């Protein structure tokens, strides 16, 4: 037996056993969000979690067009919650869209939609609840307490990106007499809520709105309701794939 100092080395024929796995995958799958650190951490003894988080965040910075499109870091990276930014952050994008409409920058507004976007608007109607004593109901299953227009019912608007573009093009002709002179508009957005969408590349954004318009000396209208958008991430940015508006009015008294 060979010796090195005071320690003896085992013969070549001895069997060595490894106490740890050969492939540790650098802690992959052991990452978690630590609220105390306000960052991602790993509970594995060997990990490249910090390196992965750094390059993942760098990819997000390169893909975003502006700061409002940056995902929040207050959620576990890689999860769908990580894509959901705070309501305050998304409110900035909604405010910008409202400004585009108020300033009649309709061509820029159209660029916010996907090519296959759907723009749908319904209203609300008076519907008696099942507990109502005002009317006699013979069929107990007949009453529908949801007073919002269904998508299979008559809608106020049911547009696509193409039909919206035609409306904008008509305004450019100078022969849209209902808009001559144009209305002065002001769109107010409030109660913004953001949640993950049905797909990993989608978000759901809900908000309430008040749209005011005036013209000449006495003409003015109010439109009040709620809006539900489905945003889809395309080409490094977010675009509106679906918009559903529900007006609180039962009957629109506006001229056009």
C-alpha positions in Angstrom: 0.0 0.0 0.0 1.4 3.3 -1.1 1.6 6.1 1.5 1.6 9.9 1.2 2.7 11.5 4.4 0.8 9.9 7.3 -2.3 9.1 5.1 -2.6 5.8 3.3 -4.3 5.8 -0.1 -6.7 3.0 -0.9 -5.6 0.4 -3.5 -6.9 0.9 -7.1 -9.2 -2.1 -6.7 -11.3 -0.4 -4.0 -14.8 0.9 -4.9 -15.7 4.6 -4.4 -19.3 5.8 -3.9 -20.6 9.2 -4.8 -22.9 10.7 -2.1 -24.5 13.3 -4.5 -26.1 13.0 -7.9 -23.7 13.4 -10.8 -26.2 15.7 -12.7 -27.5 18.4 -10.4 -28.9 20.5 -13.3 -27.6 23.6 -11.4 -30.7 23.7 -9.2 -33.2 23.8 -12.1 -36.7 23.4 -10.7 -35.8 24.4 -7.2 -36.4 28.1 -7.6 -39.0 29.9 -5.5 -40.0 33.4 -4.8 -38.9 34.6 -1.3 -41.2 37.4 0.0 -38.6 38.3 2.6 -35.9 38.9 0.0 -38.4 40.2 -2.6 -36.5 38.0 -5.1 -36.1 34.5 -6.4 -34.1 32.1 -4.3 -33.1 28.4 -4.5 -33.2 25.8 -1.8 -30.6 23.6 -3.7 -26.9 23.4 -2.6 -25.6 24.1 -6.1 -27.6 26.5 -8.3 -27.4 28.9 -11.2 -30.7 30.5 -10.3 -29.2 34.0 -10.2 -27.7 33.6 -13.6 -31.0 32.4 -15.1 -32.9 35.2 -13.4 -30.4 37.8 -14.8 -30.6 36.6 -18.4 -34.4 36.2 -18.2 -34.8 39.8 -17.0 -32.4 40.9 -19.7 -34.5 39.2 -22.4 -37.6 41.0 -21.0 -35.8 44.4 -21.2 -34.8 43.7 -24.8 -38.3 42.6 -25.8 -40.2 45.6 -24.2 -40.7 48.8 -26.2 -41.1 50.9 -23.1 -41.2 50.6 -19.3 -45.0 50.1 -19.2 -44.5 46.7 -21.0 -42.0 45.4 -18.5 -43.3 42.5 -16.4 -43.4 42.9 -12.6 -40.6 41.3 -10.6 -42.9 40.7 -7.5 -43.9 37.3 -8.7 -42.1 34.0 -9.3 -40.4 34.3 -12.6 -41.5 31.9 -15.3 -45.0 31.7 -13.9 -48.0 33.3 -15.5 -48.3 35.6 -12.5 -44.9 37.0 -13.5 -46.5 38.3 -16.7 -49.2 40.2 -14.9 -47.9 43.6 -14.1 -49.5 45.8 -11.5 -52.7 47.7 -12.3 -50.9 51.0 -12.0 -48.4 50.0 -14.6 -51.1 48.9 -17.1 -53.1 52.0 -16.4 -50.5 54.0 -18.1 -51.1 52.1 -21.4 -54.8 52.6 -21.1 -54.4 56.3 -20.4 -52.3 56.6 -23.6 -55.0 54.9 -25.6 -57.6 57.3 -24.3 -55.4 60.2 -25.2 -55.0 58.9 -28.8 -58.8 58.8 -29.1 -59.3 62.2 -27.6 -56.7 63.7 -30.0 -58.3 61.9 -32.9 -55.2 59.9 -33.7 -57.2 57.0 -35.0 -54.6 55.5 -37.2 -52.2 55.1 -34.3 -55.1 53.7 -32.2 -55.7 51.0 -34.8 -52.2 49.8 -34.4 -53.0 48.8 -30.9 -55.2 45.9 -32.2 -54.2 42.5 -33.7 -55.1 41.7 -37.3 -57.9 39.4 -36.2 -59.2 41.5 -33.3 -62.9 41.6 -32.4 -64.5 44.8 -31.1 -67.9 44.1 -29.5 -70.3 46.4 -27.6 -73.5 45.5 -25.9 -75.8 47.2 -23.3 -77.9 46.4 -20.3 -81.6 45.9 -20.0 -84.3 45.9 -17.2 -84.7 42.3 -16.1 -86.8 41.3 -13.1 -85.2 39.0 -10.5 -86.8 35.7 -9.6 -87.8 37.1 -6.2 -89.7 40.0 -7.8 -93.4 40.3 -6.9 -94.1 42.9 -9.7 -94.9 40.3 -12.3 -96.2 36.7 -12.3 -93.8 34.1 -13.7 -95.2 30.7 -14.6 -91.9 29.2 -15.6 -89.4 29.5 -12.7 -86.5 28.7 -15.0 -87.4 31.5 -17.4 -86.1 34.6 -15.6 -82.5 35.6 -16.4 -81.1 38.0 -13.8 -78.0 38.9 -15.8 -79.0 42.1 -17.5 -76.0 42.3 -19.8 -76.4 41.7 -23.5 -75.2 38.2 -24.5 -72.9 37.6 -27.4 -75.6 35.7 -29.3 -78.0 38.6 -28.9 -78.3 41.8 -30.9 -75.2 43.9 -30.3 -74.7 47.7 -30.6 -71.4 47.1 -32.3 -69.7 43.9 -33.6 -66.6 45.0 -35.5 -63.3 43.6 -36.7 -59.9 45.3 -37.3 -60.9 45.6 -41.0 -64.3 47.3 -40.3 -62.7 49.6 -37.8 -60.1 50.6 -40.4 -63.0 51.4 -42.8 -64.6 53.7 -40.3 -61.3 55.5 -39.8 -60.8 55.8 -43.6 -64.3 57.3 -44.0 -63.3 60.1 -41.5 -60.3 60.9 -43.8 -62.6 61.5 -46.8 -64.0 64.7 -45.4 -67.5 63.5 -46.2 -68.5 62.0 -42.9 -71.1 64.6 -42.3 -72.1 63.3 -38.8 -68.5 64.2 -37.7 -68.4 67.6 -39.4 -67.6 69.5 -37.2 -66.0 66.8 -35.1 -67.0 66.0 -31.6 -64.8 67.1 -28.7 -64.3 64.0 -26.6 -62.9 63.1 -23.2 -62.4 59.4 -22.2 -61.9 58.6 -18.5 -60.5 55.2 -17.3 -60.8 53.8 -13.8 -60.9 50.6 -11.7 -58.2 48.8 -13.7 -57.8 45.1 -12.9 -55.2 42.8 -14.6 -55.2 39.0 -14.4 -53.6 36.1 -16.4 -55.3 35.2 -19.6 -56.4 31.7 -20.9 -53.1 31.3 -22.7 -49.6 32.0 -21.5 -49.2 34.8 -24.0 -52.4 36.6 -23.0 -53.6 38.9 -20.3 -57.1 40.0 -19.3 -57.6 43.7 -18.5 -60.8 45.0 -17.1 -61.7 48.7 -16.5 -64.6 51.1 -16.2 -65.0 54.1 -18.4 -66.8 57.4 -18.9 -66.9 58.8 -22.4 -68.0 62.4 -22.7 -68.4 64.3 -26.0 -69.7 67.7 -26.9 -70.2 69.8 -30.0 -71.5 73.2 -30.9 -73.2 75.0 -28.0 -75.7 72.5 -26.6 -74.9 69.0 -28.0 -73.4 66.6 -25.5 -73.5 62.9 -24.6 -72.3 60.6 -21.9 -71.5 56.9 -22.3 -70.8 54.9 -19.2 -69.8 51.3 -18.9 -67.2 48.6 -18.4 -64.6 47.2 -20.7 -62.9 43.8 -20.8 -59.9 43.3 -23.0 -57.8 40.3 -24.0 -54.2 41.4 -24.7 -51.9 39.1 -26.7 -48.1 39.4 -26.8 -46.9 39.8 -30.4 -43.6 40.9 -31.7 -42.3 41.8 -28.3 -45.3 44.0 -27.4 -49.0 43.7 -26.3 -51.9 44.2 -28.6 -55.7 44.0 -28.2 -57.0 40.7 -29.5 -60.5 41.1 -28.2 -62.5 44.0 -26.6 -65.9 43.7 -25.0 -67.7 46.8 -23.9 -70.9 46.9 -21.9 -72.8 50.2 -21.7 -74.9 50.8 -18.6 -77.5 52.6 -20.7 -80.6 50.6 -21.8 -81.4 52.9 -24.7 -78.9 55.2 -26.4 -80.3 58.7 -26.9 -77.3 59.9 -28.9 -77.9 61.0 -32.5 -75.2 58.9 -33.9 
